[in-house]
């Protein structure tokens, strides 16, 4: 079963963009051939607190669809890479509002008259 995921990477700021792209390609290869991955490079940003004695990190956000069985090996590979300061993989739950249900006891807004 495939699900939509979103992963946020914080790489060591000493890495340049080509080195980051190389590591991303290696991680993405673990998700299988033909997996469409949308990446968004946020660039170097100051961290809220030091992580592994670093004050600046290189942020990348990626969205993809993958089988749930592939995630443990994917996360293991990320953990073993010393240039990744932190990462977080979450389910990308997208929803749409199909109907509005009024709350019990809620007062409806008064209709305005155009007089």
Rosetta silent file (secondary structure, phi, psi, omega in degrees, C-alpha in Angstrom):
SEQUENCE: XXXXXXXXXXXXXXXXXXXXXXXXXXXXXXXXXXXXXXXXXXXXXXXXXXXXXXXXXXXXXXXXXXXXXXXXXXXXXXXXXXXXXXXXXXXXXXXXXXXXXXXXXXXXXXXXXXX
SCORE:     score description
SCORE:     0.000 S_00000001
   1 L     0.000  128.278  178.881    0.000    0.000    0.000 S_00000001
   2 E   -96.243  146.537  178.090    1.423    3.359   -0.959 S_00000001
   3 E  -135.088  160.427  176.979    0.963    6.479    1.123 S_00000001
   4 E   -89.443  132.810 -179.573    1.976   10.092    0.768 S_00000001
   5 E  -128.068  159.497  174.073    4.842   11.204    2.957 S_00000001
   6 E  -133.533  133.334  179.658    6.712   14.396    3.643 S_00000001
   7 E  -126.849  136.493  175.769   10.281   14.468    4.937 S_00000001
   8 E  -114.122  123.950  177.823   12.222   17.440    6.249 S_00000001
   9 E  -107.487  143.077  167.108   16.005   17.141    6.258 S_00000001
  10 E  -120.666  108.092  179.674   18.445   19.423    8.063 S_00000001
  11 E   -92.349  160.771  173.494   21.881   18.924    6.534 S_00000001
  12 E   -60.214  133.628 -176.251   25.208   20.236    7.808 S_00000001
  13 L   -70.566  -11.873  177.918   25.627   23.774    6.482 S_00000001
  14 L   -71.472  -18.412  178.902   29.195   22.987    5.369 S_00000001
  15 L   -77.185  141.386  173.769   27.714   21.011    2.442 S_00000001
  16 L   -90.573  167.271 -175.875   27.128   22.780   -0.845 S_00000001
  17 H   -57.948  -40.586  177.424   23.995   22.214   -2.921 S_00000001
  18 H   -61.061  -37.733  178.305   25.571   19.626   -5.291 S_00000001
  19 H   -68.236  -37.115  177.095   26.638   17.495   -2.304 S_00000001
  20 H   -65.159  -44.289  179.629   23.153   17.779   -0.805 S_00000001
  21 H   -62.476  -35.901  177.692   21.589   16.737   -4.132 S_00000001
  22 H   -62.914  -44.513  179.419   23.931   13.723   -4.285 S_00000001
  23 H   -67.458  -39.695  177.953   22.790   12.556   -0.856 S_00000001
  24 H   -62.189  -40.224  178.367   19.135   13.156   -1.719 S_00000001
  25 H   -62.631  -38.718  178.808   19.530   11.051   -4.869 S_00000001
  26 H   -66.975  -41.697  178.028   20.995    8.231   -2.786 S_00000001
  27 H   -66.376  -42.440 -176.526   18.113    8.396   -0.278 S_00000001
  28 H   -67.055  -28.559  178.305   15.505    8.618   -3.044 S_00000001
  29 H   -63.385  -25.877  179.644   16.912    5.520   -4.765 S_00000001
  30 L   -73.499  -15.773 -179.003   15.820    3.525   -1.706 S_00000001
  31 L   -85.696   -6.304  177.104   12.188    4.428   -2.388 S_00000001
  32 L   106.178  155.997  179.445   12.142    2.515   -5.661 S_00000001
  33 L   -67.745  142.449  175.343   12.394    3.256   -9.350 S_00000001
  34 L    80.273    3.442  178.169    9.854    5.658  -10.777 S_00000001
  35 L   -74.593  123.429  179.901    8.944    7.265   -7.463 S_00000001
  36 L   -84.986  123.835 -176.520    8.089   10.897   -8.098 S_00000001
  37 E  -125.489  123.596  177.610    9.653   13.107   -5.469 S_00000001
  38 E   -99.071  116.090 -179.374    9.039   16.833   -5.190 S_00000001
  39 E  -110.297  146.379  179.154   11.908   18.554   -3.386 S_00000001
  40 E  -132.978  111.251  179.786   12.027   22.099   -2.138 S_00000001
  41 E   -84.690  117.915  176.750   15.403   23.506   -1.058 S_00000001
  42 E   -87.960  -18.453  178.495   14.934   26.104    1.668 S_00000001
  43 E    86.987 -165.941 -177.527   18.660   26.761    1.884 S_00000001
  44 E   -81.161  132.883  179.880   20.777   27.690    4.866 S_00000001
  45 E  -140.534  150.991  177.412   18.931   28.874    7.945 S_00000001
  46 E   -74.289  132.946  179.545   19.873   29.613   11.528 S_00000001
  47 E   -78.975  151.774  178.463   18.777   26.878   13.914 S_00000001
  48 E   -67.418  -30.699  177.275   16.688   27.718   16.973 S_00000001
  49 E  -150.036  155.086 -177.996   19.232   25.871   19.117 S_00000001
  50 E   -63.150  136.917  174.742   22.547   24.171   18.346 S_00000001
  51 E  -122.631  121.574 -176.969   22.331   20.650   16.910 S_00000001
  52 L    50.411   43.255  178.285   25.558   18.633   16.995 S_00000001
  53 L    63.159   25.812  177.059   27.413   21.888   17.741 S_00000001
  54 E  -113.842  140.120  178.221   26.072   23.546   14.572 S_00000001
  55 E  -103.134  -14.565 -178.254   24.202   26.860   14.554 S_00000001
  56 E  -129.121  141.232  177.964   23.222   26.815   10.864 S_00000001
  57 E  -134.454  158.199  178.180   21.618   24.043    8.824 S_00000001
  58 E  -102.622  114.251 -174.589   20.663   23.452    5.190 S_00000001
  59 E   -93.714  138.979  173.401   16.935   22.651    4.992 S_00000001
  60 E  -139.294  134.260  175.965   15.267   20.481    2.341 S_00000001
  61 E  -115.855  131.791  179.868   11.610   19.410    2.231 S_00000001
  62 E  -130.512  141.271  175.947   10.569   16.471    0.041 S_00000001
  63 E  -121.304  137.695 -177.442    7.147   14.986   -0.723 S_00000001
  64 E  -158.222  166.423  171.984    6.693   11.526   -2.189 S_00000001
  65 E  -114.362  133.157 -179.132    4.503    8.432   -2.368 S_00000001
  66 E  -153.521  160.732  174.747    5.999    5.137   -1.277 S_00000001
  67 E   -72.533  143.552 -177.677    5.114    1.743    0.099 S_00000001
  68 H   -64.235  -24.613 -179.073    5.189    1.589    3.867 S_00000001
  69 H   -69.258  -20.905 -177.333    7.573   -1.391    3.753 S_00000001
  70 H   -84.054  -16.811 -174.298   10.315    0.804    2.263 S_00000001
  71 H   -65.518  -40.642 -179.326   10.387    3.390    5.062 S_00000001
  72 H   -58.052  -44.043  179.177   12.490    1.518    7.671 S_00000001
  73 H   -68.660  -36.668  177.174   15.437    1.106    5.278 S_00000001
  74 H   -60.538  -49.489  179.924   14.980    4.696    4.040 S_00000001
  75 H   -66.321  -36.188  178.411   15.113    6.066    7.601 S_00000001
  76 H   -62.482  -42.408  179.532   18.051    3.800    8.482 S_00000001
  77 H   -64.548  -37.731  179.145   20.086    5.163    5.570 S_00000001
  78 H   -67.262  -43.007  179.731   19.348    8.726    6.646 S_00000001
  79 H   -61.516  -34.928 -177.862   20.381    7.996   10.248 S_00000001
  80 H   -76.567  -17.680  179.821   23.691    6.519    9.089 S_00000001
  81 L   -80.598  117.065 -177.290   24.605    9.609    7.053 S_00000001
  82 L   -70.242  -15.755 -179.085   26.660   11.877    9.300 S_00000001
  83 L   -84.008   -8.288  177.307   25.864   14.998    7.296 S_00000001
  84 E   -91.374  114.337  179.652   22.163   14.869    8.272 S_00000001
  85 E   -74.253  -47.273  178.365   21.733   16.762   11.522 S_00000001
  86 E  -150.522  157.997  173.388   18.012   15.955   11.888 S_00000001
  87 E  -153.099  158.757  178.094   15.154   14.623    9.804 S_00000001
  88 E  -147.333  125.415  176.977   11.457   13.981   10.232 S_00000001
  89 E  -109.695  125.582  179.105    9.200   11.786    8.106 S_00000001
  90 E  -132.799  157.955  172.629    5.452   12.339    8.474 S_00000001
  91 E   -70.913  133.556  178.087    2.323   11.284    6.645 S_00000001
  92 L   -94.339   88.822 -179.298    1.193   14.050    4.308 S_00000001
  93 L   -84.812  114.361  176.195   -2.514   14.022    4.992 S_00000001
  94 L  -105.329  134.868 -179.027   -4.297   16.164    2.478 S_00000001
  95 L  -136.636  158.634  175.676   -7.942   16.827    3.055 S_00000001
  96 L  -128.772  149.305  177.984  -10.695   18.837    1.506 S_00000001
  97 L   -83.214  115.768 -178.647  -13.807   20.252    3.117 S_00000001
  98 L   -96.718  -31.434  179.533  -16.746   18.411    1.571 S_00000001
  99 L  -153.217  147.826  176.250  -19.534   19.674    3.812 S_00000001
 100 L  -100.993  124.640 -179.653  -19.932   22.126    6.629 S_00000001
 101 L  -109.251  122.299 -179.723  -21.685   20.736    9.668 S_00000001
 102 L   -70.219  144.271  177.344  -23.017   23.302   12.159 S_00000001
 103 L   -75.910  147.459  178.608  -22.037   22.825   15.777 S_00000001
 104 L   -66.379  133.837  178.680  -24.805   22.120   18.245 S_00000001
 105 L    79.810    0.565  179.525  -25.858   25.272   20.046 S_00000001
 106 L   -77.896  144.040  179.315  -23.925   27.494   17.664 S_00000001
 107 L   -93.091  128.228  178.739  -25.570   30.729   16.634 S_00000001
 108 L   -72.305  144.880  178.548  -25.797   31.299   12.906 S_00000001
 109 L   -65.234  142.242 -179.002  -24.481   34.671   11.712 S_00000001
 110 L   -68.971  139.269  178.458  -27.183   37.253   11.119 S_00000001
 111 L   -79.997  139.223 -178.658  -28.012   37.905    7.488 S_00000001
 112 L   -89.688  139.287  176.242  -27.438   41.457    6.335 S_00000001
 113 L   -97.517  136.096  178.809  -30.193   43.379    4.593 S_00000001
 114 L   -96.092   57.537 -178.506  -29.184   45.610    1.689 S_00000001
 115 L   -96.642    0.000    0.000  -31.764   48.322    2.327 S_00000001
